[in-house]
Amino acid sequence: MDLRGKSVVITGAGKGIGKALALALAKEGANLGLISRTSGDLEALKAALTEVYDVKVSIAVADISVQEEAERAVVSLQNDLGAFDALINNAGVAQFGTFLEMDPADWRRHLEINLFGVYYVTRAALPAMIERSSGNIINISSTAGERGFATGSAYCSSKFALMGMTESLAQEVRKHNIRVTALTPSTVNTPLAENAGLKIGDEDRMMQPEDVAELTIAALKLPDRVFLKTAGIWTTNPQ
Ligand code: NAP
């Protein structure tokens, strides 16, 4: 797919992987819809992108874990950009703690954002894709969606569930020429990794958010007749 002039919506676009995706996709000439909860992040990114690239950038401030906010954001971006050629469900949170020590409200928040948030945004965007008989949905999952680890019960539960939702939806909508993908990066050098205490060793050797953006764009550019079902991307040599 040639991304020039295509409409691509990114959740969690204000920081980390989402921000790198926005920069890389603007460079490809895609028109962008950006969603996150912090308007300052989105305004600053929009200004930076439109200064350099000849693309349309529309922003929607929303907490995707609130169904009405997710739906309102999708409608507003569809009004500005038209039906989405691609939706990248990237927004997510990660906090680690033992099963008993972690506050149940924090545990629940992982499911509300990392699973229900993706469900609400996708549910709002899907009808227009089905109507056009085309579209791409890329869910940024994690190695935590493939393997559990101590202190990861909340995050892993949300990402394992996201993997199941992704594969089921892919099976359901491929007959409409809609491609649904789950990417499963290991640790990426972002604010999320920093806050979760995941950044260890030499930052320059770590996978960067731009690397995940490159894989995402490669998935979008595959011929329409095929799609990447899942793909892992790891740091080559972190030590
Ligand atoms: P990040 O640096 O913390 O950025 C996350 C973005 O999501 C921010 O813009 C944040 O902005 C937004 N966001 C969070 N909750 C939201 C909500 N409820 N509604 C709307 N926007 C929300 O995180 P990242 O490392 O780039 O992670 C992006 C995705 O990659 C996540 O799904 C994460 O699980 C996944 N991932 C990350 C790593 C890693 O090591 N970094 C590895 C594998 C997978 P606001 O707070 O302003 O809303």
py3Dmol code that shows the C-alpha trace and the ligand (Angstrom):
import py3Dmol

protein = """\
ATOM      1  CA  MET A   1       0.000   0.000   0.000  1.00  0.00           C
ATOM      2  CA  ASP A   2       1.282   3.460  -0.898  1.00  0.00           C
ATOM      3  CA  LEU A   3       0.679   5.472   2.252  1.00  0.00           C
ATOM      4  CA  ARG A   4       0.616   8.874   0.532  1.00  0.00           C
ATOM      5  CA  GLY A   5      -2.771  10.533   1.148  1.00  0.00           C
ATOM      6  CA  LYS A   6      -4.058   7.583   3.213  1.00  0.00           C
ATOM      7  CA  SER A   7      -5.818   8.224   6.552  1.00  0.00           C
ATOM      8  CA  VAL A   8      -4.063   6.604   9.489  1.00  0.00           C
ATOM      9  CA  VAL A   9      -5.288   6.922  13.067  1.00  0.00           C
ATOM     10  CA  ILE A  10      -2.945   6.296  15.980  1.00  0.00           C
ATOM     11  CA  THR A  11      -4.052   5.961  19.599  1.00  0.00           C
ATOM     12  CA  GLY A  12      -1.531   6.963  22.259  1.00  0.00           C
ATOM     13  CA  ALA A  13       0.152   9.244  19.731  1.00  0.00           C
ATOM     14  CA  GLY A  14       1.492  11.743  22.273  1.00  0.00           C
ATOM     15  CA  LYS A  15       4.558   9.843  23.443  1.00  0.00           C
ATOM     16  CA  GLY A  16       6.787   6.857  22.824  1.00  0.00           C
ATOM     17  CA  ILE A  17       5.883   4.424  20.030  1.00  0.00           C
ATOM     18  CA  GLY A  18       2.750   6.359  18.994  1.00  0.00           C
ATOM     19  CA  LYS A  19       4.715   9.574  18.500  1.00  0.00           C
ATOM     20  CA  ALA A  20       7.409   7.759  16.489  1.00  0.00           C
ATOM     21  CA  LEU A  21       4.646   6.199  14.371  1.00  0.00           C
ATOM     22  CA  ALA A  22       3.157   9.635  13.682  1.00  0.00           C
ATOM     23  CA  LEU A  23       6.535  11.016  12.566  1.00  0.00           C
ATOM     24  CA  ALA A  24       7.313   8.019  10.350  1.00  0.00           C
ATOM     25  CA  LEU A  25       3.849   7.979   8.762  1.00  0.00           C
ATOM     26  CA  ALA A  26       3.896  11.734   8.087  1.00  0.00           C
ATOM     27  CA  LYS A  27       7.211  11.182   6.307  1.00  0.00           C
ATOM     28  CA  GLU A  28       5.406   8.592   4.157  1.00  0.00           C
ATOM     29  CA  GLY A  29       2.784  11.250   3.285  1.00  0.00           C
ATOM     30  CA  ALA A  30      -0.122   9.796   5.304  1.00  0.00           C
ATOM     31  CA  ASN A  31      -2.824  12.043   6.760  1.00  0.00           C
ATOM     32  CA  LEU A  32      -3.012  11.442  10.482  1.00  0.00           C
ATOM     33  CA  GLY A  33      -5.573  11.219  13.245  1.00  0.00           C
ATOM     34  CA  LEU A  34      -3.967  11.403  16.672  1.00  0.00           C
ATOM     35  CA  ILE A  35      -5.610  10.329  19.932  1.00  0.00           C
ATOM     36  CA  SER A  36      -4.415  10.571  23.542  1.00  0.00           C
ATOM     37  CA  ARG A  37      -5.548  12.105  26.837  1.00  0.00           C
ATOM     38  CA  THR A  38      -2.998  14.962  26.939  1.00  0.00           C
ATOM     39  CA  SER A  39      -3.930  17.741  24.519  1.00  0.00           C
ATOM     40  CA  GLY A  40      -0.542  19.508  24.942  1.00  0.00           C
ATOM     41  CA  ASP A  41       1.292  16.458  23.556  1.00  0.00           C
ATOM     42  CA  LEU A  42      -1.017  16.254  20.546  1.00  0.00           C
ATOM     43  CA  GLU A  43      -0.955  20.001  19.810  1.00  0.00           C
ATOM     44  CA  ALA A  44       2.860  20.058  19.936  1.00  0.00           C
ATOM     45  CA  LEU A  45       3.117  17.000  17.680  1.00  0.00           C
ATOM     46  CA  LYS A  46       0.609  18.407  15.212  1.00  0.00           C
ATOM     47  CA  ALA A  47       2.581  21.667  15.001  1.00  0.00           C
ATOM     48  CA  ALA A  48       5.871  19.806  14.491  1.00  0.00           C
ATOM     49  CA  LEU A  49       4.419  17.537  11.798  1.00  0.00           C
ATOM     50  CA  THR A  50       2.595  20.173   9.779  1.00  0.00           C
ATOM     51  CA  GLU A  51       5.641  22.452   9.834  1.00  0.00           C
ATOM     52  CA  VAL A  52       7.728  19.842   8.019  1.00  0.00           C
ATOM     53  CA  TYR A  53       5.328  17.623   6.090  1.00  0.00           C
ATOM     54  CA  ASP A  54       2.524  18.428   3.661  1.00  0.00           C
ATOM     55  CA  VAL A  55      -0.027  16.222   5.419  1.00  0.00           C
ATOM     56  CA  LYS A  56      -3.315  16.787   7.222  1.00  0.00           C
ATOM     57  CA  VAL A  57      -3.190  16.174  10.972  1.00  0.00           C
ATOM     58  CA  SER A  58      -6.320  15.995  13.089  1.00  0.00           C
ATOM     59  CA  ILE A  59      -6.283  15.484  16.847  1.00  0.00           C
ATOM     60  CA  ALA A  60      -8.836  14.084  19.297  1.00  0.00           C
ATOM     61  CA  VAL A  61      -8.322  14.227  23.038  1.00  0.00           C
ATOM     62  CA  ALA A  62      -9.928  11.157  24.576  1.00  0.00           C
ATOM     63  CA  ASP A  63      -9.550   8.522  27.249  1.00  0.00           C
ATOM     64  CA  ILE A  64     -10.103   5.405  25.146  1.00  0.00           C
ATOM     65  CA  SER A  65     -11.170   3.410  28.195  1.00  0.00           C
ATOM     66  CA  VAL A  66     -14.377   5.493  28.286  1.00  0.00           C
ATOM     67  CA  GLN A  67     -16.604   4.171  25.510  1.00  0.00           C
ATOM     68  CA  GLU A  68     -18.335   7.498  24.755  1.00  0.00           C
ATOM     69  CA  GLU A  69     -14.976   9.313  24.532  1.00  0.00           C
ATOM     70  CA  ALA A  70     -13.533   6.650  22.220  1.00  0.00           C
ATOM     71  CA  GLU A  71     -16.599   6.819  19.974  1.00  0.00           C
ATOM     72  CA  ARG A  72     -16.596  10.623  19.905  1.00  0.00           C
ATOM     73  CA  ALA A  73     -12.914  10.653  18.935  1.00  0.00           C
ATOM     74  CA  VAL A  74     -13.501   8.234  16.049  1.00  0.00           C
ATOM     75  CA  VAL A  75     -16.470  10.241  14.719  1.00  0.00           C
ATOM     76  CA  SER A  76     -14.551  13.511  14.930  1.00  0.00           C
ATOM     77  CA  LEU A  77     -11.511  12.048  13.101  1.00  0.00           C
ATOM     78  CA  GLN A  78     -13.743  10.437  10.460  1.00  0.00           C
ATOM     79  CA  ASN A  79     -15.382  13.825   9.863  1.00  0.00           C
ATOM     80  CA  ASP A  80     -11.952  15.420   9.373  1.00  0.00           C
ATOM     81  CA  LEU A  81     -10.119  12.658   7.474  1.00  0.00           C
ATOM     82  CA  GLY A  82     -12.799  10.375   6.014  1.00  0.00           C
ATOM     83  CA  ALA A  83     -12.918   6.630   6.661  1.00  0.00           C
ATOM     84  CA  PHE A  84      -9.702   5.264   8.124  1.00  0.00           C
ATOM     85  CA  ASP A  85      -7.370   3.309   5.847  1.00  0.00           C
ATOM     86  CA  ALA A  86      -5.528   2.168   8.955  1.00  0.00           C
ATOM     87  CA  LEU A  87      -6.111   2.202  12.690  1.00  0.00           C
ATOM     88  CA  ILE A  88      -3.120   1.619  14.936  1.00  0.00           C
ATOM     89  CA  ASN A  89      -4.225   0.687  18.439  1.00  0.00           C
ATOM     90  CA  ASN A  90      -1.116   1.657  20.325  1.00  0.00           C
ATOM     91  CA  ALA A  91      -2.268   3.425  23.542  1.00  0.00           C
ATOM     92  CA  GLY A  92      -1.487   1.369  26.600  1.00  0.00           C
ATOM     93  CA  VAL A  93      -0.271   1.405  30.178  1.00  0.00           C
ATOM     94  CA  ALA A  94       2.053  -0.878  32.140  1.00  0.00           C
ATOM     95  CA  GLN A  95       2.553  -1.175  35.847  1.00  0.00           C
ATOM     96  CA  PHE A  96       4.053  -4.160  37.561  1.00  0.00           C
ATOM     97  CA  GLY A  97       3.387  -5.524  41.036  1.00  0.00           C
ATOM     98  CA  THR A  98       2.728  -8.819  42.752  1.00  0.00           C
ATOM     99  CA  PHE A  99      -0.712 -10.360  42.440  1.00  0.00           C
ATOM    100  CA  LEU A 100      -1.586  -9.590  46.071  1.00  0.00           C
ATOM    101  CA  GLU A 101       0.131  -6.240  46.446  1.00  0.00           C
ATOM    102  CA  MET A 102      -1.178  -4.566  43.315  1.00  0.00           C
ATOM    103  CA  ASP A 103      -4.213  -2.375  43.962  1.00  0.00           C
ATOM    104  CA  PRO A 104      -7.306  -3.972  42.337  1.00  0.00           C
ATOM    105  CA  ALA A 105      -8.174  -0.587  40.787  1.00  0.00           C
ATOM    106  CA  ASP A 106      -4.772  -0.474  39.047  1.00  0.00           C
ATOM    107  CA  TRP A 107      -5.158  -4.091  37.959  1.00  0.00           C
ATOM    108  CA  ARG A 108      -8.574  -3.310  36.450  1.00  0.00           C
ATOM    109  CA  ARG A 109      -7.229  -0.174  34.699  1.00  0.00           C
ATOM    110  CA  HIS A 110      -4.919  -2.357  32.588  1.00  0.00           C
ATOM    111  CA  LEU A 111      -7.879  -4.270  31.194  1.00  0.00           C
ATOM    112  CA  GLU A 112      -9.916  -1.088  30.771  1.00  0.00           C
ATOM    113  CA  ILE A 113      -7.232   0.686  28.713  1.00  0.00           C
ATOM    114  CA  ASN A 114      -5.213  -2.096  27.046  1.00  0.00           C
ATOM    115  CA  LEU A 115      -8.189  -4.301  26.144  1.00  0.00           C
ATOM    116  CA  PHE A 116     -11.480  -2.384  26.376  1.00  0.00           C
ATOM    117  CA  GLY A 117      -9.900   0.791  24.979  1.00  0.00           C
ATOM    118  CA  VAL A 118      -8.824  -1.100  21.850  1.00  0.00           C
ATOM    119  CA  TYR A 119     -12.251  -2.744  21.652  1.00  0.00           C
ATOM    120  CA  TYR A 120     -14.139   0.586  21.897  1.00  0.00           C
ATOM    121  CA  VAL A 121     -12.012   2.413  19.296  1.00  0.00           C
ATOM    122  CA  THR A 122     -12.024  -0.551  16.908  1.00  0.00           C
ATOM    123  CA  ARG A 123     -15.761  -1.137  17.320  1.00  0.00           C
ATOM    124  CA  ALA A 124     -16.387   2.498  16.370  1.00  0.00           C
ATOM    125  CA  ALA A 125     -14.043   2.458  13.351  1.00  0.00           C
ATOM    126  CA  LEU A 126     -14.887  -0.970  11.913  1.00  0.00           C
ATOM    127  CA  PRO A 127     -18.300  -0.330  10.273  1.00  0.00           C
ATOM    128  CA  ALA A 128     -16.826   2.226   7.823  1.00  0.00           C
ATOM    129  CA  MET A 129     -14.023  -0.217   6.945  1.00  0.00           C
ATOM    130  CA  ILE A 130     -16.546  -3.006   6.309  1.00  0.00           C
ATOM    131  CA  GLU A 131     -18.621  -0.646   4.188  1.00  0.00           C
ATOM    132  CA  ARG A 132     -15.575   0.188   2.019  1.00  0.00           C
ATOM    133  CA  SER A 133     -14.403  -3.411   2.049  1.00  0.00           C
ATOM    134  CA  SER A 134     -10.865  -2.391   3.018  1.00  0.00           C
ATOM    135  CA  GLY A 135      -8.855  -1.390   6.044  1.00  0.00           C
ATOM    136  CA  ASN A 136      -5.968  -2.214   8.335  1.00  0.00           C
ATOM    137  CA  ILE A 137      -6.011  -2.613  12.095  1.00  0.00           C
ATOM    138  CA  ILE A 138      -2.691  -2.990  13.855  1.00  0.00           C
ATOM    139  CA  ASN A 139      -2.728  -3.724  17.567  1.00  0.00           C
ATOM    140  CA  ILE A 140       0.448  -3.042  19.502  1.00  0.00           C
ATOM    141  CA  SER A 141       0.563  -5.942  21.907  1.00  0.00           C
ATOM    142  CA  SER A 142       3.756  -7.132  23.619  1.00  0.00           C
ATOM    143  CA  THR A 143       5.880 -10.156  24.437  1.00  0.00           C
ATOM    144  CA  ALA A 144       3.757  -9.916  27.615  1.00  0.00           C
ATOM    145  CA  GLY A 145       0.871 -11.111  25.421  1.00  0.00           C
ATOM    146  CA  GLU A 146       2.728 -14.356  24.768  1.00  0.00           C
ATOM    147  CA  ARG A 147       4.441 -15.122  28.092  1.00  0.00           C
ATOM    148  CA  GLY A 148       3.546 -14.466  31.709  1.00  0.00           C
ATOM    149  CA  PHE A 149       6.064 -13.329  34.286  1.00  0.00           C
ATOM    150  CA  ALA A 150       6.092 -12.609  38.033  1.00  0.00           C
ATOM    151  CA  THR A 151       4.621  -9.123  38.786  1.00  0.00           C
ATOM    152  CA  GLY A 152       3.069  -8.983  35.301  1.00  0.00           C
ATOM    153  CA  SER A 153      -0.395 -10.432  35.978  1.00  0.00           C
ATOM    154  CA  ALA A 154      -2.326  -7.247  35.131  1.00  0.00           C
ATOM    155  CA  TYR A 155      -0.304  -6.250  32.068  1.00  0.00           C
ATOM    156  CA  CYS A 156       0.015  -9.823  30.753  1.00  0.00           C
ATOM    157  CA  SER A 157      -3.711 -10.493  31.233  1.00  0.00           C
ATOM    158  CA  SER A 158      -4.544  -7.407  29.188  1.00  0.00           C
ATOM    159  CA  LYS A 159      -2.077  -8.256  26.405  1.00  0.00           C
ATOM    160  CA  PHE A 160      -2.950 -11.997  26.264  1.00  0.00           C
ATOM    161  CA  ALA A 161      -6.606 -10.976  25.922  1.00  0.00           C
ATOM    162  CA  LEU A 162      -5.651  -8.488  23.210  1.00  0.00           C
ATOM    163  CA  MET A 163      -3.980 -11.329  21.265  1.00  0.00           C
ATOM    164  CA  GLY A 164      -7.186 -13.378  21.421  1.00  0.00           C
ATOM    165  CA  MET A 165      -9.306 -10.428  20.364  1.00  0.00           C
ATOM    166  CA  THR A 166      -6.916  -9.650  17.490  1.00  0.00           C
ATOM    167  CA  GLU A 167      -6.900 -13.165  16.064  1.00  0.00           C
ATOM    168  CA  SER A 168     -10.671 -13.586  16.403  1.00  0.00           C
ATOM    169  CA  LEU A 169     -11.340 -10.256  14.709  1.00  0.00           C
ATOM    170  CA  ALA A 170      -8.832 -11.071  11.961  1.00  0.00           C
ATOM    171  CA  GLN A 171     -10.700 -14.302  11.218  1.00  0.00           C
ATOM    172  CA  GLU A 172     -14.015 -12.460  11.248  1.00  0.00           C
ATOM    173  CA  VAL A 173     -13.197  -9.551   8.931  1.00  0.00           C
ATOM    174  CA  ARG A 174     -10.671 -10.959   6.444  1.00  0.00           C
ATOM    175  CA  LYS A 175     -13.632 -11.709   4.165  1.00  0.00           C
ATOM    176  CA  HIS A 176     -14.110  -7.917   4.010  1.00  0.00           C
ATOM    177  CA  ASN A 177     -10.469  -7.449   2.931  1.00  0.00           C
ATOM    178  CA  ILE A 178      -9.651  -6.013   6.353  1.00  0.00           C
ATOM    179  CA  ARG A 179      -6.252  -7.004   7.726  1.00  0.00           C
ATOM    180  CA  VAL A 180      -5.837  -7.296  11.505  1.00  0.00           C
ATOM    181  CA  THR A 181      -2.352  -7.656  12.978  1.00  0.00           C
ATOM    182  CA  ALA A 182      -0.794  -7.968  16.429  1.00  0.00           C
ATOM    183  CA  LEU A 183       2.777  -6.773  16.902  1.00  0.00           C
ATOM    184  CA  THR A 184       4.602  -8.058  19.975  1.00  0.00           C
ATOM    185  CA  PRO A 185       7.667  -5.938  20.796  1.00  0.00           C
ATOM    186  CA  SER A 186       9.922  -6.685  23.735  1.00  0.00           C
ATOM    187  CA  THR A 187      11.159  -3.689  25.778  1.00  0.00           C
ATOM    188  CA  VAL A 188      11.270  -0.420  23.814  1.00  0.00           C
ATOM    189  CA  ASN A 189      13.052   2.762  24.936  1.00  0.00           C
ATOM    190  CA  THR A 190       9.979   4.902  25.821  1.00  0.00           C
ATOM    191  CA  PRO A 191       8.504   6.748  28.824  1.00  0.00           C
ATOM    192  CA  LEU A 192       6.402   3.635  29.588  1.00  0.00           C
ATOM    193  CA  ALA A 193       9.525   1.476  29.904  1.00  0.00           C
ATOM    194  CA  GLU A 194      11.236   4.151  31.999  1.00  0.00           C
ATOM    195  CA  ASN A 195       8.270   4.475  34.390  1.00  0.00           C
ATOM    196  CA  ALA A 196       7.901   0.713  34.703  1.00  0.00           C
ATOM    197  CA  GLY A 197      11.627   0.342  35.551  1.00  0.00           C
ATOM    198  CA  LEU A 198      12.298  -1.691  32.393  1.00  0.00           C
ATOM    199  CA  LYS A 199      15.177   0.393  31.042  1.00  0.00           C
ATOM    200  CA  ILE A 200      18.379  -1.390  31.988  1.00  0.00           C
ATOM    201  CA  GLY A 201      21.815  -1.206  30.434  1.00  0.00           C
ATOM    202  CA  ASP A 202      22.817   0.881  27.453  1.00  0.00           C
ATOM    203  CA  GLU A 203      19.857   2.870  26.062  1.00  0.00           C
ATOM    204  CA  ASP A 204      21.461   3.143  22.626  1.00  0.00           C
ATOM    205  CA  ARG A 205      21.485  -0.647  22.268  1.00  0.00           C
ATOM    206  CA  MET A 206      17.805  -0.923  23.194  1.00  0.00           C
ATOM    207  CA  MET A 207      15.056  -1.128  20.618  1.00  0.00           C
ATOM    208  CA  GLN A 208      13.864   2.398  19.840  1.00  0.00           C
ATOM    209  CA  PRO A 209      10.238   3.446  19.139  1.00  0.00           C
ATOM    210  CA  GLU A 210      11.322   4.252  15.555  1.00  0.00           C
ATOM    211  CA  ASP A 211      12.161   0.548  15.067  1.00  0.00           C
ATOM    212  CA  VAL A 212       8.593  -0.465  15.941  1.00  0.00           C
ATOM    213  CA  ALA A 213       7.318   2.249  13.574  1.00  0.00           C
ATOM    214  CA  GLU A 214       9.416   0.774  10.775  1.00  0.00           C
ATOM    215  CA  LEU A 215       7.934  -2.705  11.306  1.00  0.00           C
ATOM    216  CA  THR A 216       4.419  -1.242  11.433  1.00  0.00           C
ATOM    217  CA  ILE A 217       4.917   0.579   8.139  1.00  0.00           C
ATOM    218  CA  ALA A 218       6.364  -2.590   6.573  1.00  0.00           C
ATOM    219  CA  ALA A 219       3.200  -4.457   7.639  1.00  0.00           C
ATOM    220  CA  LEU A 220       0.986  -1.767   6.081  1.00  0.00           C
ATOM    221  CA  LYS A 221       2.978  -1.841   2.837  1.00  0.00           C
ATOM    222  CA  LEU A 222       2.561  -5.594   2.260  1.00  0.00           C
ATOM    223  CA  PRO A 223       0.510  -6.459  -0.837  1.00  0.00           C
ATOM    224  CA  ASP A 224      -3.239  -6.329  -0.092  1.00  0.00           C
ATOM    225  CA  ARG A 225      -3.581 -10.071  -0.662  1.00  0.00           C
ATOM    226  CA  VAL A 226      -1.550 -10.893   2.455  1.00  0.00           C
ATOM    227  CA  PHE A 227      -1.287  -9.659   6.021  1.00  0.00           C
ATOM    228  CA  LEU A 228       1.109 -10.027   8.913  1.00  0.00           C
ATOM    229  CA  LYS A 229      -0.827 -12.018  11.526  1.00  0.00           C
ATOM    230  CA  THR A 230       1.636 -11.470  14.368  1.00  0.00           C
ATOM    231  CA  ALA A 231       5.234 -10.366  14.485  1.00  0.00           C
ATOM    232  CA  GLY A 232       7.705 -10.067  17.330  1.00  0.00           C
ATOM    233  CA  ILE A 233      10.527  -7.534  17.326  1.00  0.00           C
ATOM    234  CA  TRP A 234      13.351  -7.787  19.856  1.00  0.00           C
ATOM    235  CA  THR A 235      16.502  -5.921  20.762  1.00  0.00           C
ATOM    236  CA  THR A 236      19.384  -7.823  19.165  1.00  0.00           C
ATOM    237  CA  ASN A 237      21.980  -7.591  21.919  1.00  0.00           C
ATOM    238  CA  PRO A 238      20.939  -5.588  24.997  1.00  0.00           C
ATOM    239  CA  GLN A 239      24.029  -6.453  27.104  1.00  0.00           C
TER     240      GLN A 239
END
"""
ligand_1 = """\
48
NAP
P 4.163 5.546 26.440
O 5.487 6.074 26.094
O 3.721 5.589 27.868
O 3.044 6.218 25.531
C 1.714 5.751 25.674
C 0.766 6.685 24.970
O -0.576 6.191 25.181
C 0.811 8.095 25.526
O 0.675 9.030 24.475
C -0.405 8.139 26.452
O -0.812 9.483 26.534
C -1.395 7.250 25.692
N -2.451 6.690 26.529
C -2.293 5.954 27.664
N -3.494 5.660 28.186
C -4.427 6.196 27.369
C -5.843 6.232 27.390
N -6.540 5.667 28.377
N -6.481 6.887 26.392
C -5.794 7.489 25.388
N -4.445 7.483 25.316
C -3.775 6.846 26.312
O 4.069 3.996 26.007
P 4.827 3.187 24.839
O 5.974 2.495 25.452
O 5.014 4.027 23.661
O 3.725 2.051 24.580
C 2.851 2.066 23.478
C 2.266 0.661 23.341
O 3.321 -0.268 23.148
C 1.504 0.184 24.579
O 0.355 -0.531 24.188
C 2.494 -0.742 25.258
O 1.847 -1.729 26.039
C 3.183 -1.329 24.050
N 4.510 -1.878 24.318
C 5.473 -1.089 24.898
C 6.721 -1.646 25.171
C 7.825 -0.859 25.839
O 8.770 -1.465 26.358
N 7.774 0.466 25.826
C 6.975 -2.982 24.818
C 5.981 -3.731 24.211
C 4.753 -3.171 23.968
P -1.718 10.073 27.713
O -1.206 9.525 28.996
O -1.567 11.528 27.531
O -3.095 9.602 27.381
"""
view = py3Dmol.view(width=600, height=400)
view.addModel(protein, "pdb")
view.setStyle({"model": 0}, {"cartoon": {"style": "trace"}})
view.addModel(ligand_1, "xyz")
view.setStyle({"model": 1}, {"stick": {}})
view.zoomTo()
view.show()
